[in-house]
Amino acid sequence: MELKSFSKHSNMSCHHNKVASPGDLNYPAISVVFPEDTAISTLTLHRTATNVGPPNSNYHVVVSQFKGVTVDVEPKSLKFTGRNQKLSYKISFTRRSRQTMPEFGGLVWKDGVHKVRSPVVITWLAPF
């Protein structure tokens, strides 16, 4: 893919032919797409959170329940020691049963005062 449109340098190119999955983006909203292939039962995403509040902020996560998927977040709490500190966490989505419609929910990080919500949408690709 040519990157000339996005760069001042005309000699840049991207040698990766793989298209990124929606879940690969470190956006607050989380999009999970289970493929038609039932051999893939767990999808794991990684996210990074930045503390914009005071130092020594501790957040714990609360996750929506989904019909077709079990969600696990590790670690279950983020303990920030400084302002603008970045901490990473992973979210694993394990398929329980294929749903015909998308499921919507979210995960919320809470510190007792603040709530930081990430909406989650889970979809299943239809067989061809």
Secondary structure, 3 states (H helix, E strand, C coil): CECHHHCCCCCCECCCCCCCCHHHCCCCCEEEEECCCCCCCEEEEEEEEECCCCCCEEEEEEECCCCCEEEEEECCEEEECCCCCEEEEEEEEEECCCCCCCEEEEEEEECCCCEEEEEEEEEECCCC
